[in-house]
Amino acid sequence: MSLPRTYRTYFDPYCSEYKWISAEQKLLEIGQAVIHGFDLHECVREILQSHSHVTEDNVHLGVCNLISEVTGGSVSGLMLLRRKNTLDVDIDLLVESLMRRYRVRFTPDAGHYLAADSNKFSRQELDEINGWRVAAGKADWYKLYKFGNFVAFPGDAELIREYNLQAGGCNKGFVSYIVPEPWYGNPVNARVIILGGAPRYDDFVSRIANQTLQDHRLTEEVAARLFDDFRGWWLLNGKSFYDKTDNLHGFEPPVHPMDLYNSPTYRHWLDQFRRWASWFKIDDQTVMDNVAVINSTAYLSIDDEPLATGLLPSHFFLRHLVNYIFINNPDTIFVIPSEKLYAVWQKILGDSMTSFMSFNRVLILSKDNPRFNLSPRNLSDKEKDLLKRRISGK
């Protein structure tokens, strides 16, 4: 996706078309392009390359004018220009400031808008911008693994297909024929949230799970846990990460609906949380009731980094989701299992990560932890005490 008007319309204050549309409309159109992978740096460079009479100061002032507009206008664009930042730095600041406020509503009155205050966030607004509600309606409940049915957050599919075509080979890319996994459990209710990596794809597990889920008792319960209006994780209305009291009738030994969920990554975290219960001497169910996992990409990966596609529209929603939790759930803490994942989440969350760190809301477990083992050995005594209290629900 590109900008719908000439680039100078947005960034050259000295051309006539710059005055044709309002600053707010410019920001909305830039926001829409950015969440679909558009590179503002390349756009500005093209202005300078294609129009020899346009100076870098011209477009730099245009960028600063937009920063001034999106941050409330208390400091003029000209004053911002005089700070002597480089043009690239101010483009990054523009994107960061804009994406705090830019949101897309997926409701009957769908559309994009700029939030009046990026530090205020209601649950109703979170639900309205949750594109996974749209995606849930496209999933085949009876075949979570299904060729030709690409279930995706609105706007993600095109960027993923483009990346997969460029990646080449059967051992690269993101799998488009199995339902994605944006998170496990309900992050909105959790007191401890793991900021994780990309869910791992296992072809055998996915195919055999489809056969198992032909039992409608299992299918309907799993589907309800994922997609249901009142219980579904995707709609942020779900119950706990795992509920051992919610076993299905007629099975011996007992079977829980999520025992058949075709996700190696979900099983990994389930095992880790059971270890937490043992380490901290807390009841299993109490742990499961108070934790959730947010994946840094929702799409199952064969052998790719979480941000191999660049930031997707669903990543910008993750930024809003985590900010919502930070603002509205002051007791919730975030756990990042490795330094490598910390760098990934810095890109997803932008400058918000600085606030989370300054308020001591983020625990980083290990510098080198490729298996994402959640052993508390890598935490200080103070951090372990905080984590135990949160896991306990205290």
N, C-alpha and C positions, 0 to 999 in steps of 0.2 A: 504493500500500500504506500502511496505517496501523498503529498499535500494536494488538495483539489485546485489550488490557484498557483500562480507563478510564485516562485520562491521570494522574489523581491517584495511581494505583497506583504509578507510577514516580517522581513528583516531589513528592508531598506527604507528608512524614514524619509528619504529625499526623492522617492519616486511617487508618481501620482496615485498608483493603485494601492499604495500603503494606506491611504486615507479612506479607501472604499469600504472597508469593513472594520468593525469595532475590535478593540483589543481582546475583549472576552471571546468573540467569535474566532479570532486568530488562535487563542489559547485552546479552545475546544477542538479546532481542526488539527492543531499540532498534537494535542493529547491523543486524539484518535489515531493519528499516524504512528506516534511513538509506541503505543501498546501493540501495534501490529508490525513492529520491527523496523520502523523507519529510522534512519540515521540522520539526526540534525546536523552533525558535524560535516557529513558529506554534502548535505544540502547547502550549507553556508559556503563551503569550498567551491561548489559549482557556481554560485553567484559570482564569486571573485574571479573564477576562471573564465566565465562566459561574458562578463561585463567589465571591460578594462577601466572604465571610468568610475566604477564603484570601488571605494576604498574599504580597507578592513575596518577603519574607524566607523564608517557608515553602518555596516552590518552589525558591528559590535554594539553601537548605540541602540540599534533595533532590538538586539537580544536583551540589553539592559532595560529597555523600556518595558519589555514583556516580563522580566523579573520583577520590576517595580509594580506592575499591574497585578501579578499573581500573588505577591506578598503584601498587598494592601495599599501600596502607593505612598507610604510614609517617607520613602527616599526616592527621589526622581531617578530616571534612567541616566541622566547626565551625571549625577553625583555618583551613581554606581560605576559608571564608566571611568571616573577619575580615581577609582581604587587601584587601577593599573593591573587588574587581573588579566590573564591571557584570554583570548577569545574562547579557546577550548574550555577553560575553567568555567567561564560564565555560561557557556552552552550547557555544561553539566549541571550548573546551579539552576538554570532555567528548568531543565528536565526534572531535577529533584524537587524543586518547589512546586512545579505544575502537577507532578504525579501524586503529591500529597492530597491535592484537592480534586483531581480529575477522576470522575467515576462514571460508570455505565450502568444504567438501570435496566433490568430484565423483567419488566412487568408489562401489563397491558398498555401503559403509557410510557413504553420504553424510550430511552434516549440518553444522551450523555449530558453531564452538567459539571459545574465547579462547586464543590461543597463550600458553604459560607465560612466554616471554621473546621480546619483539618484536625483540631484537637477535641472535637465533639462528634460522637458517633453513636447513633441509636441502633438497637437491635432490628428495628423495622428497616432501616436503611441498609444494614448489613444483608438482610434477607433479599432486599430488592436488587442488590448488585452481585448476588451469588449466582454466577452463571452455571454452576453445577446443578442448579435446579432445572435449567433447560436441558442440560446433558442427561440428567436422570430420566427424563421422559423419552429419550432415544435408545435407552439400553433395553436389550432383550433379556428379561428376567430369567428365562429358562435356558439361555445359552450365553453365559458371560464371556465365553470364547467363541467368536463367530466371525468368519471371514466376510468382508464386505460391509460390516457394520462398525464404522469408526465413530465411537462415542467420544466427544471432546468438548471442552469448555468453548463457548462461542469465540471464534477467531483463532483458536489454536491449530486446528486441523491443517489449514493451508501452510502454515509455517513448518509444521512437523513433516508434512509430505515433501516440502521443498528440501528440508534437511536430509530426509531419508534418501531422496533421489541423489543428492550430492555425496552422501556418505558411501553409497555403493557397497555391494557385498551383503551376504546373508548374516554376517556376524556383527553388523553395526546398525545403529538406528534405534528408533522407538517403535514398539509393536502397536499396530493400529487396529488389531482385531480382537483385543481383549479389553474389558472395561478398565479404565484407569483407576488409580488409587490416590486421590488427593490427600486423604488423611484417614487415620484409624481412630475410632472413638469419637468423642465430641469435644473438640478444642475449646468451645465456648464455655463448657462447664468444668473443664479439667483444671486442677491446681498445679499440675506438672505437665509441661508439654515438651516432647522431644522434637527438635528441629532436625529432621533426618535427611537422607539422601534420596536417590532414585530407587523406586521399587524394582526388584530383580525379577526378570522373566525366566521361567522354567517351562519349556514346551511340554514336557511329559506331565508335569503337575497340572497345567492348564487343561490339557486334553482329557486326562482321566477325571478331573473334577467335573467336567461337563457330563460325563457318564453318570457320576454319582448324583449330580443334581437333577437327574431325571425323576427322582422321587419328589413329588410335588410338595410334600411336607417340608423337605429340606429347602427346596427352591424358594418357596414363599417366605420362609423365615429368613433366609439369607438376603433375599431381595428387600424384605421389609427393613432389615438392619441397615441396608445400604441406601435405599431410595425412598422409603415411605415418608409421607408428609408429616407424620407424627413421631416416627421412630428412626428415620433415616439419617445416617451419618452425613451423607452428601448435603442434606438440607439443614445440617447443624442442629438436628432435633433428637439425635440418637441417645441411647443409654450408654452404659459403660463400655470400655474397651473389650471386655469379656465378662459375661455374667453366668457363672456356673450354676446359678439357681434357675436358669431359664432353659432347662433341658427339654428335649422333645419327648412326647409320650410314645410308648410302644417300642423303644429301643433298649437293648440290654447288651453290653453295659451302656450307661447313659450317654447320649449324644447331644451336644450343644450345637445350635445352628451354625455357628462360626467355625466349628471343627472341620467343616467341609469347604470352607472358603479357600479358593484356589490362589493363595498368595504366599509364596515363600517368605516375603519380607514381613508380612503380618505375623507369620509363625515365629520369625526371628524375634520380633519385639515381644510377643507373648512369652517366649522363653526368658527373655531378659527381665521382664517385669516379675515373673515368678522367682527369679534369682534375687531381685530387689526385696521381695517379700521375705526370702530366707535371710539375706544379709542384714536387713533392718528389723527382722523379727516382727513383721506386720502381716496380718491376715491377707491371703491372696486377693480376696474380693475387695478389700479396702484399697489395695494398690490399684486393681483394675478400675475401680470406681473413680479414681482421682488422677489418672494419667491419660494422655492422648499423644498421638504422633502426627506431625504434619510433614509430608514428604516434600522435598525441594523441587521435585517435578512430579506430576501425577501419573506420567506415562511410563509403563514398564520398559526397562532398558535391557538390551542384549549386552552391550559392552560400551556404554557411553557415559560421559559425565552428565550430571543433572542439568547443566545449563548449556549443553552442546548446541542446542537450537537458538541460543540467545534467550532473552527474556520474552516470555509469551504473555498473552492477555491473562492467563490464569495465574502467572507469577505476580502481576500487578494486583490481582484480587488477593493473593496471599499477603501482600504488603498491607492491604486494608484489613484483612482478617486479623493479622498479628497486632496491628495498631489498635484495632477494636479491643482485643483482649488486654493489651497493655493499658489502655485508657479505662476500661470498665471493670477489669478484674485485677485490682492492685495486689492481690496475694498470689497470683499465678506467677510461677517462674518457668524459664525456658532452659532446657538442657541441650547442649550441642556436643555430640560424641567425639569430635576431633577438630583439630585446627584447620584441616582441609575443608571440612564442612562449614566451619566458621567463615572462611573466605567466600564460600558459595552463598551463605545466608546474608553476608554483607552486601553482595550484589543484589539480592532479591529485596532486602529491606531498606537499602540505601542509608541515608543519614539517621534513620530511626534506630538503627543498631547502636549508634552512639548514645542515645537516650536510654536504651535498655541497659547498656553496660554501666552507665553512670548511676542508675538507680539499683544496681546490683540485682538485676532481674535475670541475668544470664549466667549459667554455669557451663564452663568448657571442661569436659572430662579428661581429655588426653590430647597431646600434641601429635601422636602417631598411633592411630587406632583404626586401621582399615576394616576391621570386622565389627566396628561399632559396639564393642563390649561396654556395658554400662557399669562396670565395677567402680564402686565409690573410692577405691584405693587412690585414685588420682585427684581426690579433692582434699581440701584442708578440713580440719575438724569442724570449723565454723560452717563451711559449705555442706558438709555431711549432715550436720545437725539441722540446717535449714531444709535440705532435701528431705530428710526423714520426717520433719514436721509437716511439710507440704504433702508428702505421699500419704501421711496418716490423716490428712484432712484437717490439720490443726493450724 
